[in-house]
């Protein structure tokens, strides 16, 4: 395994550990971690009426803490994997004129 393929481990403000597998994911997730994680026990994503699913960031438990990824939340089927927390994706970048 090359050095660039080694996983990164980051920790949020509450001490939860997250494993990511590339540097761009680390940058994206560090931005996302500044938002509040929502427990699936407390709430689920809201999907606009004109859509069938919504892409969200998820955190799921591993033996080393939490792993962070993204997945689709489907109106009919819910999450496709067993997760503990989720949050909406950050706003897309704004184009500079």
MARKEGU-277749 format. One record per atom (N, C-alpha, C): residue number from 1; x, y, z; residue in one letter; atom name. Coordinates in Angstrom, 3 decimals. Layout:
TORVEX  nr       c1       c2       c3 rest atom
TORVEX NUM        X        Y        Z    a   CA
...
END
This chain:
TORVEX  nr       c1       c2       c3 rest atom
TORVEX   1    0.853   -1.179    0.000    x    N
TORVEX   1    0.000    0.000    0.000    x   CA
TORVEX   1    0.895    1.236    0.000    x    C
TORVEX   2    0.646    2.165   -0.923    x    N
TORVEX   2    1.461    3.368   -0.994    x   CA
TORVEX   2    1.100    4.301    0.143    x    C
TORVEX   3    2.023    5.219    0.424    x    N
TORVEX   3    1.797    6.153    1.525    x   CA
TORVEX   3    0.549    6.995    1.295    x    C
TORVEX   4    0.269    7.354    0.033    x    N
TORVEX   4   -0.909    8.168   -0.258    x   CA
TORVEX   4   -2.211    7.394   -0.036    x    C
TORVEX   5   -2.135    6.075    0.084    x    N
TORVEX   5   -3.323    5.263    0.292    x   CA
TORVEX   5   -3.586    4.965    1.768    x    C
TORVEX   6   -2.700    5.413    2.660    x    N
TORVEX   6   -2.891    5.153    4.081    x   CA
TORVEX   6   -4.106    5.935    4.585    x    C
TORVEX   7   -4.887    5.366    5.507    x    N
TORVEX   7   -6.042    6.104    6.021    x   CA
TORVEX   7   -5.615    7.231    6.956    x    C
TORVEX   8   -6.426    8.281    7.002    x    N
TORVEX   8   -6.224    9.407    7.904    x   CA
TORVEX   8   -7.216    9.246    9.046    x    C
TORVEX   9   -6.808    9.599   10.247    x    N
TORVEX   9   -7.690    9.539   11.404    x   CA
TORVEX   9   -7.852   10.959   11.924    x    C
TORVEX  10   -9.076   11.461   11.965    x    N
TORVEX  10   -9.332   12.782   12.519    x   CA
TORVEX  10  -10.347   12.640   13.646    x    C
TORVEX  11  -10.363   13.634   14.521    x    N
TORVEX  11  -11.241   13.601   15.688    x   CA
TORVEX  11  -12.075   14.872   15.717    x    C
TORVEX  12  -13.372   14.747   16.019    x    N
TORVEX  12  -14.217   15.932   16.121    x   CA
TORVEX  12  -14.114   16.520   17.523    x    C
TORVEX  13  -14.841   17.605   17.762    x    N
TORVEX  13  -14.776   18.317   19.036    x   CA
TORVEX  13  -15.271   17.523   20.226    x    C
TORVEX  14  -15.994   16.428   19.982    x    N
TORVEX  14  -16.507   15.605   21.073    x   CA
TORVEX  14  -15.651   14.366   21.312    x    C
TORVEX  15  -14.523   14.266   20.615    x    N
TORVEX  15  -13.631   13.131   20.806    x   CA
TORVEX  15  -13.933   11.922   19.940    x    C
TORVEX  16  -14.935   12.007   19.063    x    N
TORVEX  16  -15.227   10.903   18.145    x   CA
TORVEX  16  -14.157   10.848   17.070    x    C
TORVEX  17  -13.664    9.650   16.765    x    N
TORVEX  17  -12.617    9.480   15.762    x   CA
TORVEX  17  -13.231    9.043   14.439    x    C
TORVEX  18  -12.692    9.597   13.346    x    N
TORVEX  18  -13.180    9.293   12.007    x   CA
TORVEX  18  -12.011    8.906   11.119    x    C
TORVEX  19  -12.143    7.792   10.374    x    N
TORVEX  19  -11.096    7.318    9.492    x   CA
TORVEX  19  -11.480    7.638    8.044    x    C
TORVEX  20  -10.568    8.292    7.329    x    N
TORVEX  20  -10.789    8.659    5.936    x   CA
TORVEX  20   -9.643    8.122    5.105    x    C
TORVEX  21   -9.913    7.816    3.827    x    N
TORVEX  21   -8.882    7.148    3.047    x   CA
TORVEX  21   -8.151    8.017    2.035    x    C
TORVEX  22   -8.491    9.300    1.911    x    N
TORVEX  22   -7.667   10.163    1.064    x   CA
TORVEX  22   -7.704   11.594    1.572    x    C
TORVEX  23   -6.715   12.382    1.178    x    N
TORVEX  23   -6.537   13.720    1.736    x   CA
TORVEX  23   -7.688   14.645    1.369    x    C
TORVEX  24   -8.208   14.558    0.147    x    N
TORVEX  24   -9.331   15.417   -0.231    x   CA
TORVEX  24  -10.546   15.118    0.637    x    C
TORVEX  25  -10.753   13.841    0.955    x    N
TORVEX  25  -11.841   13.475    1.863    x   CA
TORVEX  25  -11.620   14.128    3.226    x    C
TORVEX  26  -10.375   14.162    3.680    x    N
TORVEX  26  -10.068   14.797    4.966    x   CA
TORVEX  26  -10.464   16.266    4.928    x    C
TORVEX  27  -10.075   16.976    3.867    x    N
TORVEX  27  -10.422   18.395    3.764    x   CA
TORVEX  27  -11.935   18.598    3.731    x    C
TORVEX  28  -12.620   17.789    2.915    x    N
TORVEX  28  -14.076   17.901    2.812    x   CA
TORVEX  28  -14.754   17.589    4.141    x    C
TORVEX  29  -14.298   16.532    4.818    x    N
TORVEX  29  -14.935   16.124    6.062    x   CA
TORVEX  29  -14.606   17.073    7.207    x    C
TORVEX  30  -13.423   17.684    7.219    x    N
TORVEX  30  -13.111   18.660    8.267    x   CA
TORVEX  30  -14.096   19.820    8.196    x    C
TORVEX  31  -14.428   20.254    6.982    x    N
TORVEX  31  -15.448   21.296    6.822    x   CA
TORVEX  31  -16.784   20.803    7.344    x    C
TORVEX  32  -17.138   19.599    6.971    x    N
TORVEX  32  -18.428   19.043    7.362    x   CA
TORVEX  32  -18.514   18.822    8.867    x    C
TORVEX  33  -17.396   18.438    9.493    x    N
TORVEX  33  -17.413   18.162   10.928    x   CA
TORVEX  33  -17.685   19.402   11.763    x    C
TORVEX  34  -17.530   20.577   11.165    x    N
TORVEX  34  -17.848   21.803   11.878    x   CA
TORVEX  34  -19.348   21.946   12.075    x    C
TORVEX  35  -20.131   21.166   11.351    x    N
TORVEX  35  -21.578   21.158   11.518    x   CA
TORVEX  35  -21.937   20.143   12.605    x    C
TORVEX  36  -23.186   20.156   12.980    x    N
TORVEX  36  -23.656   19.258   14.039    x   CA
TORVEX  36  -24.051   17.900   13.476    x    C
TORVEX  37  -23.529   16.832   14.073    x    N
TORVEX  37  -23.964   15.480   13.702    x   CA
TORVEX  37  -25.346   15.233   14.281    x    C
TORVEX  38  -26.190   14.550   13.530    x    N
TORVEX  38  -27.559   14.254   13.951    x   CA
TORVEX  38  -27.683   12.742   14.135    x    C
TORVEX  39  -28.100   12.326   15.303    x    N
TORVEX  39  -28.298   10.903   15.567    x   CA
TORVEX  39  -29.517   10.406   14.788    x    C
TORVEX  40  -29.409    9.203   14.217    x    N
TORVEX  40  -30.570    8.642   13.513    x   CA
TORVEX  40  -31.712    8.355   14.490    x    C
TORVEX  41  -31.389    8.301   15.780    x    N
TORVEX  41  -32.435    8.108   16.792    x   CA
TORVEX  41  -33.257    9.382   16.978    x    C
TORVEX  42  -32.657   10.544   16.668    x    N
TORVEX  42  -33.322   11.827   16.867    x   CA
TORVEX  42  -34.062   12.332   15.634    x    C
TORVEX  43  -33.489   12.109   14.446    x    N
TORVEX  43  -34.085   12.657   13.232    x   CA
TORVEX  43  -33.487   11.972   12.005    x    C
TORVEX  44  -34.199   12.057   10.896    x    N
TORVEX  44  -33.735   11.521    9.621    x   CA
TORVEX  44  -33.747   12.641    8.586    x    C
TORVEX  45  -32.985   12.489    7.504    x    N
TORVEX  45  -32.951   13.544    6.484    x   CA
TORVEX  45  -34.333   13.827    5.898    x    C
TORVEX  46  -34.535   15.070    5.532    x    N
TORVEX  46  -35.761   15.469    4.852    x   CA
TORVEX  46  -35.461   15.558    3.360    x    C
TORVEX  47  -36.319   14.945    2.582    x    N
TORVEX  47  -36.113   14.889    1.135    x   CA
TORVEX  47  -37.140   15.795    0.462    x    C
TORVEX  48  -36.667   16.690   -0.402    x    N
TORVEX  48  -37.630   17.548   -1.121    x   CA
TORVEX  48  -38.660   16.710   -1.882    x    C
TORVEX  49  -39.871   17.238   -2.026    x    N
TORVEX  49  -40.963   16.491   -2.666    x   CA
TORVEX  49  -40.632   16.032   -4.070    x    C
TORVEX  50  -39.877   16.814   -4.811    x    N
TORVEX  50  -39.587   16.477   -6.213    x   CA
TORVEX  50  -38.428   15.479   -6.357    x    C
TORVEX  51  -37.883   14.993   -5.232    x    N
TORVEX  51  -36.780   14.029   -5.272    x   CA
TORVEX  51  -37.180   12.729   -4.580    x    C
TORVEX  52  -36.485   11.642   -4.936    x    N
TORVEX  52  -36.715   10.354   -4.282    x   CA
TORVEX  52  -35.667   10.035   -3.229    x    C
TORVEX  53  -34.523   10.744   -3.281    x    N
TORVEX  53  -33.441   10.464   -2.339    x   CA
TORVEX  53  -32.609   11.717   -2.120    x    C
TORVEX  54  -31.769   11.666   -1.099    x    N
TORVEX  54  -30.924   12.798   -0.730    x   CA
TORVEX  54  -29.554   12.269   -0.353    x    C
TORVEX  55  -28.494   12.847   -0.900    x    N
TORVEX  55  -27.133   12.474   -0.556    x   CA
TORVEX  55  -26.745   13.161    0.745    x    C
TORVEX  56  -26.234   12.390    1.721    x    N
TORVEX  56  -25.844   12.939    3.022    x   CA
TORVEX  56  -24.507   12.340    3.456    x    C
TORVEX  57  -23.876   12.992    4.413    x    N
TORVEX  57  -22.655   12.484    5.039    x   CA
TORVEX  57  -23.081   11.609    6.209    x    C
TORVEX  58  -22.432   10.471    6.364    x    N
TORVEX  58  -22.790    9.561    7.446    x   CA
TORVEX  58  -21.575    9.209    8.289    x    C
TORVEX  59  -21.829    8.794    9.508    x    N
TORVEX  59  -20.806    8.253   10.399    x   CA
TORVEX  59  -21.317    6.920   10.914    x    C
TORVEX  60  -20.481    5.900   10.776    x    N
TORVEX  60  -20.877    4.591   11.284    x   CA
TORVEX  60  -19.759    4.038   12.157    x    C
TORVEX  61  -20.135    3.248   13.149    x    N
TORVEX  61  -19.181    2.735   14.125    x   CA
TORVEX  61  -18.293    1.662   13.522    x    C
TORVEX  62  -17.012    1.739   13.900    x    N
TORVEX  62  -16.043    0.692   13.583    x   CA
TORVEX  62  -15.356    0.336   14.897    x    C
TORVEX  63  -14.496   -0.639   14.879    x    N
TORVEX  63  -13.818   -0.991   16.136    x   CA
TORVEX  63  -12.792    0.070   16.551    x    C
TORVEX  64  -12.439    0.995   15.627    x    N
TORVEX  64  -11.472    2.058   15.927    x   CA
TORVEX  64  -12.114    3.415   16.152    x    C
TORVEX  65  -13.417    3.499   16.231    x    N
TORVEX  65  -14.113    4.772   16.402    x   CA
TORVEX  65  -15.256    4.860   15.412    x    C
TORVEX  66  -15.247    5.892   14.592    x    N
TORVEX  66  -16.252    6.076   13.552    x   CA
TORVEX  66  -15.556    6.230   12.210    x    C
TORVEX  67  -16.186    5.733   11.162    x    N
TORVEX  67  -15.752    5.977    9.794    x   CA
TORVEX  67  -16.764    6.933    9.175    x    C
TORVEX  68  -16.285    7.812    8.308    x    N
TORVEX  68  -17.134    8.810    7.674    x   CA
TORVEX  68  -17.189    8.533    6.187    x    C
TORVEX  69  -18.378    8.660    5.630    x    N
TORVEX  69  -18.568    8.440    4.201    x   CA
TORVEX  69  -19.774    9.258    3.769    x    C
TORVEX  70  -20.215    9.024    2.553    x    N
TORVEX  70  -21.472    9.612    2.107    x   CA
TORVEX  70  -22.329    8.504    1.525    x    C
TORVEX  71  -23.628    8.683    1.606    x    N
TORVEX  71  -24.545    7.689    1.063    x   CA
TORVEX  71  -25.865    8.371    0.743    x    C
TORVEX  72  -26.723    7.636    0.071    x    N
TORVEX  72  -28.049    8.141   -0.269    x   CA
TORVEX  72  -29.051    7.735    0.805    x    C
TORVEX  73  -29.915    8.667    1.180    x    N
TORVEX  73  -31.065    8.364    2.026    x   CA
TORVEX  73  -32.264    8.347    1.098    x    C
TORVEX  74  -32.949    7.225    1.012    x    N
TORVEX  74  -34.044    7.017    0.084    x   CA
TORVEX  74  -35.384    7.180    0.794    x    C
TORVEX  75  -36.338    7.847    0.148    x    N
TORVEX  75  -37.677    8.051    0.743    x   CA
TORVEX  75  -38.337    6.737    1.131    x    C
TORVEX  76  -38.231    5.749    0.268    x    N
TORVEX  76  -38.917    4.490    0.493    x   CA
TORVEX  76  -38.146    3.532    1.395    x    C
TORVEX  77  -36.820    3.454    1.222    x    N
TORVEX  77  -36.027    2.433    1.911    x   CA
TORVEX  77  -35.149    2.965    3.044    x    C
TORVEX  78  -35.024    4.275    3.193    x    N
TORVEX  78  -34.167    4.828    4.236    x   CA
TORVEX  78  -32.704    4.731    3.846    x    C
TORVEX  79  -31.838    4.473    4.828    x    N
TORVEX  79  -30.408    4.346    4.563    x   CA
TORVEX  79  -30.097    2.946    4.051    x    C
TORVEX  80  -29.079    2.864    3.188    x    N
TORVEX  80  -28.687    1.569    2.631    x   CA
TORVEX  80  -27.694    0.835    3.523    x    C
TORVEX  81  -27.305    1.447    4.622    x    N
TORVEX  81  -26.335    0.847    5.531    x   CA
TORVEX  81  -26.696    1.199    6.964    x    C
TORVEX  82  -26.151    0.488    7.919    x    N
TORVEX  82  -26.429    0.716    9.335    x   CA
TORVEX  82  -25.543    1.854    9.825    x    C
TORVEX  83  -26.130    3.013   10.102    x    N
TORVEX  83  -25.345    4.170   10.513    x   CA
TORVEX  83  -25.787    4.665   11.879    x    C
TORVEX  84  -24.935    5.502   12.487    x    N
TORVEX  84  -25.244    6.073   13.795    x   CA
TORVEX  84  -25.628    7.551   13.690    x    C
TORVEX  85  -24.930    8.294   12.820    x    N
TORVEX  85  -25.134    9.735   12.703    x   CA
TORVEX  85  -25.130   10.139   11.236    x    C
TORVEX  86  -25.700   11.303   10.951    x    N
TORVEX  86  -25.696   11.839    9.596    x   CA
TORVEX  86  -25.697   13.355    9.679    x    C
TORVEX  87  -25.421   14.004    8.549    x    N
TORVEX  87  -25.582   15.444    8.409    x   CA
TORVEX  87  -25.707   15.778    6.931    x    C
TORVEX  88  -26.357   16.899    6.628    x    N
TORVEX  88  -26.495   17.283    5.226    x   CA
TORVEX  88  -25.127   17.608    4.624    x    C
TORVEX  89  -25.049   17.484    3.321    x    N
TORVEX  89  -23.821   17.894    2.635    x   CA
TORVEX  89  -23.661   19.402    2.755    x    C
TORVEX  90  -22.429   19.884    2.772    x    N
TORVEX  90  -22.240   21.340    2.779    x   CA
TORVEX  90  -22.720   21.941    1.469    x    C
TORVEX  91  -22.951   23.236    1.458    x    N
TORVEX  91  -23.348   23.929    0.240    x   CA
TORVEX  91  -22.232   23.788   -0.796    x    C
TORVEX  92  -22.586   23.677   -2.078    x    N
TORVEX  92  -21.554   23.600   -3.108    x   CA
TORVEX  92  -20.775   24.914   -3.177    x    C
TORVEX  93  -19.549   24.866   -3.718    x    N
TORVEX  93  -18.755   26.095   -3.805    x   CA
TORVEX  93  -19.433   27.132   -4.708    x    C
TORVEX  94  -19.202   28.364   -4.402    x    N
TORVEX  94  -19.740   29.458   -5.209    x   CA
TORVEX  94  -18.687   29.854   -6.249    x    C
TORVEX  95  -19.115   30.004   -7.500    x    N
TORVEX  95  -18.216   30.413   -8.572    x   CA
TORVEX  95  -17.892   31.905   -8.400    x    C
TORVEX  96  -16.607   32.235   -8.544    x    N
TORVEX  96  -16.217   33.643   -8.495    x   CA
TORVEX  96  -16.320   34.227   -9.897    x    C
TORVEX  97  -16.853   35.420   -9.989    x    N
TORVEX  97  -17.045   36.073  -11.304    x   CA
TORVEX  97  -15.739   36.562  -11.888    x    C
END
